[in-house]
């Protein structure tokens, strides 16, 4: 099992996120990821800062979408980060929801085709090719090529996806896949779609790093770990997939009032409506609780647990607990991350 930490802007300012990323490297995490949300802190600035402060951990974005960000910019960012980090860059390309793109007035209904074409273009640019391209979403001329030599000509591209077709596409074209496993019980559904897509494309599913994006809240006190989740669940719960919610007996209707309050920016009222059952969307509790949940998703085929959300009542302490009690459980003594 590989371990990734997904650091969101709600955890602090840019300097704090960089500090937490450094702690993650020290704790033994393999990856640190930063959600590329449209109106949050700029992922490219943060990942560059992390690259300059770390030496081992791999660094990437999650949900860099090919709508608000052109594949040319994505490719030059990725190649530059890879050079700065001496070959530690990864990319999470795609969407976890259409709605956040459509806030800006962009129609994101062609996300399947647009993601496929963006991956093809970015890979061509990294290989040093002229990316003259005539697809359905992108039409590029013979002047489209990098004016510098990338550190590597192949950088891992993980596809962020939702829904059966998109998940299958991630298995067909991605070096990895970044499905949301909220709740963790939905991992089986996600893995099934991803591996089916890989097989249909003639690929060995074992080649794909399935990096399940779950929410984490870890503390020595289970109640404190649960309570800190309510704001996160209220904000993102209304966007989650029906098949995923159904795995723990929930549905979109359960989040209807919460979603309306969030849209009205009545965040405290929305969080107050989050039930304990809804906090089961996350991997939460004590180190022992977290170990059991990670074991269960590993059995479902997740190969990298990518932990985000509040991390815990005290994020730095939660990272320490992961490094001291959780990650070592899954690694034989002396095994390097």
C-alpha positions, -999 to +999 in steps of 0.1 A: +000+000+000+013+034-010+003+065+011-006+099-002-016+130+017-040+155+001-037+189+016-066+213+010-067+251+015-089+249+045-060+236+065-041+269+064-023+294+042+003+285+017+032+285+043+012+261+065+004+237+036+041+236+028+050+229+065+025+200+065+039+186+033+074+186+049+060+168+079+043+143+055+077+134+040+092+130+074+063+107+084+069+084+055+042+094+030+050+085-006+030+113-022+017+147-013-012+160-034-029+194-037-065+198-050-065+222-079-098+238-070-109+267-092-111+294-064-086+280-039-049+287-034-029+282-066-017+246-067+013+254-089+028+279-065+023+255-036+037+224-053+068+244-064+074+256-028+071+220-016+095+208-042+121+232-029+116+221+007+116+183+003+138+157-013+120+124-015+082+127-016+064+128-049+043+159-055+012+165-076-021+182-082-056+166-080-083+177-104-063+200-127-091+204-153-085+209-190-112+237-191-100+265-169-064+254-175-051+248-211-031+216-217-002+239-229+000+255-194-005+221-177+024+206-197+048+235-190+039+234-153+044+197-151+077+197-169+089+227-148+079+211-115+095+178-125+128+196-132+126+216-099+119+184-079+144+162-098+118+138-112+092+138-084+063+154-102+030+137-109-002+151-124-038+145-114-058+156-145-096+157-148-127+164-127-144+151-097-175+171-105-188+192-134-204+218-112-173+235-100-161+241-136-196+253-147-195+280-119-174+299-144-199+296-173-180+268-191-199+238-204-180+208-191-203+181-206-176+168-230-153+159-201-147+124-214-134+134-248-116+165-235-097+146-208-087+119-233-074+145-258-056+166-231-037+135-219-026+127-254-015+163-260+004+166-227+023+133-233+032+144-268+046+177-255+067+160-228+081+136-254+094+166-273+070+163-302+052+189-321+016+186-308-002+195-339-036+182-331-071+181-346-096+166-322-131+173-311-120+195-281-086+208-292-073+222-325-036+230-324-012+241-351+024+230-359+037+258-336+026+238-305+058+223-290+079+229-258+107+254-262+127+236-236+137+200-228+117+183-200+136+166-172+117+134-181+099+125-213+073+105-193+057+119-161+029+099-144-005+112-153-033+101-130-069+107-142-094+122-117-128+107-125-163+100-114-191+078-128-187+045-145-176+058-179-151+083-166-136+058-141-133+033-170-115+060-191-090+065-162-082+028-163-078+029-201-054+059-204-040+068-170-008+058-153-030+060-122-065+068-113-077+092-085-113+082-077-131+097-047-137+069-021-162+088+000-173+066+017-145+040+018-171+013+011-175+027-024-140+017-033-152-017-047-175+001-072-147+025-082-120-003-086-144-024-106-150+003-132-114+013-134-101-023-139-128-030-165-117+001-185-081-011-183-090-046-196-112-032-224-082-012-235-060-043-235-040-032-204-030-051-173-050-035-144-020-041-121-001-014-141-025+013-127-020+029-093-055+033-080-051+062-056-084+063-037-091+098-025-107+095+010-113+119+038-093+114+070-098+125+105-074+109+129-069+115+166-064+095+198-099+106+208-126+092+184-152+118+193-129+147+185-120+130+152-157+128+143-167+163+152-141+180+131-155+163+100-189+180+100-179+212+081-161+191+054-190+167+050-215+196+047-196+214+020-187+185-002-214+159+006-240+173-018-216+168-047-209+130-041-221+103-064-254+085-057-238+050-061-211+059-037-235+073-011-257+043-014-230+020-001-236+033+034-274+038+030-273+075+021-285+094-010-285+129-025-318+137-009-302+134+025-279+163+016-306+185-001-312+209+028-275+209+037-266+218+001-291+247+001-276+261+032-241+259+018-252+277-014-266+304+009-232+305+027-249+295+059-220+271+067-225+267+104-261+258+100-252+233+073-225+216+094-250+213+123-272+191+102-244+166+095-252+133+113-228+108+127-239+085+099-228+111+074-193+113+090-189+076+080-181+091+046-146+095+060-118+073+074-121+085+110-112+077+145-082+064+164-051+049+147-066+014+152-098+025+136-079+040+106-058+009+102-089-013+099-105+010+073-073+011+052-071-027+054-106-030+040-100-007+011-067-025+003-088-057+001-110-039-025-081-032-047-070+003-038-032+005-042-026+041-028-047+055+000-048+093-007-059+109+025-074+144+025-101+163+044-095+178+078-068+152+085-077+155+121-085+180+149-048+188+148-034+181+113+002+180+123-005+156+151-026+134+128+004+133+104+026+123+133+002+095+142+001+083+106+039+081+106+043+065+140+013+041+142-005+036+108+021+036+080+045+013+098+017-012+103+016-017+065+053-018+059+078-044+071+105-032+094+132-015+074+112-011+042+117+023+026+087+043+015 
